[in-house]
Amino acid sequence: MRRSRKPIVIASRRSRLARIQAELVGKALSKLHPRLEIEYRWIDSEGDLHTGPSLAEVGGKGLFTRSLEKAVLAGEADLAVHSLKDMPAVDTPGLALAAVPPRADVRDCLITREGAGGLAGMPAGAVVGTSSPRRAAQVLRARPDVRIQLIRGNVDTRLRKVLDVSGEHGPSYDATLLAVAGLLRMGLREHVTQPIDVDEVLPAAGQGALGIQCRSDDHVTLTRCLPLNDSTIATAVHAERQVVAGLNGNCHSPISVLCQAVPPQSKSKRNTDSHWYRLRARVMSSDGQTVLATDETASPKELRRVVAQTVDALIAQNARRLLAACRGIPVGESAAGRPAAAAEAVAE
Ligand SMILES: NCc1[nH]cc(CCC(=O)O)c1CC(=O)O
């Protein structure tokens, strides 16, 4: 077939999950536009290059997305494919979300060697590896006895750190939490034996969704990507990001937000909505002992107002103070009096 036009260049991180996600989008685009060639530009993100202990030091926000965004802004790529949960809650000037495709499973999943039993089934004092204050807080809420330890690396590395018993010292952690969506996309279904109900661990804003991002004035790319957009999911994740933005949070904050389509809640015969939205949010103290929570349903028309109400309600409950006090995850035996001031806040 004659390729007539310039290729579509997709920027992605190099990690295995990022590549899989970029290629999912590339394949979908090439189905839509069979005459266009798809090229990939693999980019090391600042988060991937940083090997020191604390990612917080090099600047929390957008660590995994910034270098991709720069490539798109510089015209070195037409679009970037991100895990939506890694994107800053506020769009970078000059860039726009061109499409949010249908979302995968939003839940977190517990990984243990036993492969069963859930959070309640972990042995007393188990060492749980996570670098997410959101996950740490909710695990500690359910199981105040466990010890949280930082864990670094991509999905494959984290699995190994829990499951690999062959090393000299055995595994470094008894458990970790990973997003179901990432595990499934990576073909690791056999590890998804303990998905955690969202009531127990509410996910991060955007979890399980992809964000396809391009220059906001690039109408060619915006138009090409439009068929990949699921407008219900796009509305839902937009609401989730608005809550995080309203709280001045980022992906290192102990904030959970989930917005999902539910059947219309109105009994009125005049109701023509195909669905409404349920918006749940939590802001937590690092140790999970304080949890501010909201749970509302809204028609599509009311959603914007309910997002604002949710932010206001959380702020009225002192969410800002709770977030300002959060210095990352409570590493080790903070309950036994050691200050939990390791100031570690690492992207999930
Ligand atoms: N920065 C890590 C990251 N970003 C997106 C995912 C998983 C896929 C998703 O939630 O969409 C992960 C790994 C994890 O949290 O398990």
PDBQT file of the ligand as one rigid body, heavy atoms in Angstrom, charges set to zero:
ROOT
HETATM    1  N1  LIG A 401       3.434   4.907  37.785  1.00  0.00    +0.000 N 
HETATM    2  C1  LIG A 401       3.074   3.591  37.873  1.00  0.00    +0.000 C 
HETATM    3  C2  LIG A 401       1.825   3.184  37.211  1.00  0.00    +0.000 A 
HETATM    4  N2  LIG A 401       1.130   4.009  36.421  1.00  0.00    +0.000 N 
HETATM    5  C3  LIG A 401       0.034   3.317  35.938  1.00  0.00    +0.000 A 
HETATM    6  C4  LIG A 401       0.092   2.045  36.461  1.00  0.00    +0.000 A 
HETATM    7  C5  LIG A 401      -0.833   0.943  36.216  1.00  0.00    +0.000 C 
HETATM    8  C6  LIG A 401      -1.864   1.134  35.156  1.00  0.00    +0.000 C 
HETATM    9  C7  LIG A 401      -2.957   2.081  35.533  1.00  0.00    +0.000 C 
HETATM   10  O1  LIG A 401      -3.260   2.294  36.713  1.00  0.00    +0.000 OA
HETATM   11  O2  LIG A 401      -3.542   2.625  34.611  1.00  0.00    +0.000 OA
HETATM   12  C8  LIG A 401       1.226   1.949  37.249  1.00  0.00    +0.000 A 
HETATM   13  C9  LIG A 401       1.690   0.779  38.026  1.00  0.00    +0.000 C 
HETATM   14  C10 LIG A 401       0.823   0.485  39.221  1.00  0.00    +0.000 C 
HETATM   15  O3  LIG A 401       0.390   1.394  39.930  1.00  0.00    +0.000 OA
HETATM   16  O4  LIG A 401       0.565  -0.689  39.480  1.00  0.00    +0.000 OA
ENDROOT
TORSDOF 0
